[in-house]
Amino acid sequence: MKVDAFARGERVDVKKLKGSPLLRIRVGDDRVIIDEQTMLVIVVEVGPRGGIYKE
């Protein structure tokens, strides 16, 4: 899984979200929103590309 790969320090398609401390990992058509401010990678939300960024 790409989240595991990211946690191990491997290269994945990751971007910082504008105006937020959160990051997103691209997994096909889905996006995984993560918080890595501590030594843990916390999955905040998972969903399709078109709706994941809406509040």
C-alpha positions as CSV (number, residue, x, y, z in Angstrom):
1,M,0.0,0.0,0.0
2,K,1.3,3.5,-0.8
3,V,0.7,4.8,2.7
4,D,3.0,2.1,4.1
5,A,5.6,2.9,1.4
6,F,5.4,6.6,2.4
7,A,5.8,5.7,6.1
8,R,8.9,3.7,5.2
9,G,10.4,6.7,3.3
10,E,9.9,5.4,-0.2
11,R,8.9,7.7,-3.0
12,V,5.2,8.1,-3.7
13,D,3.1,10.8,-5.4
14,V,2.6,13.1,-2.4
15,K,1.8,16.8,-2.2
16,K,1.2,19.3,0.5
17,L,-2.3,20.7,0.6
18,K,-2.4,24.5,0.2
19,G,-3.2,26.3,3.4
20,S,-3.1,23.2,5.5
21,P,-0.4,21.1,7.3
22,L,-1.9,18.0,5.7
23,L,-0.5,16.0,2.7
24,R,-2.3,14.0,0.1
25,I,-1.1,10.7,-1.5
26,R,-2.4,9.8,-4.9
27,V,-3.6,6.2,-5.2
28,G,-5.1,5.8,-8.7
29,D,-8.3,7.9,-8.8
30,D,-8.5,8.1,-5.0
31,R,-6.7,10.4,-2.6
32,V,-5.5,9.7,0.9
33,I,-5.2,12.7,3.2
34,I,-2.6,12.2,5.8
35,D,-1.1,14.1,8.8
36,E,2.6,13.4,9.5
37,Q,3.3,16.1,12.1
38,T,4.3,13.5,14.7
39,M,6.3,10.4,14.3
40,L,3.1,8.6,13.2
41,V,1.4,8.8,9.8
42,I,-2.3,9.3,10.5
43,V,-4.8,8.8,7.7
44,V,-7.4,11.6,8.0
45,E,-9.6,10.8,5.0
46,V,-9.8,8.6,1.9
47,G,-12.0,9.2,-1.1
48,P,-12.4,9.9,-4.8
49,R,-10.4,12.7,-6.4
50,G,-13.4,14.9,-7.1
51,G,-14.9,15.0,-3.6
52,I,-12.1,14.4,-1.2
53,Y,-11.1,18.1,-0.9
54,K,-14.6,19.5,-0.3
55,E,-15.4,20.4,3.3
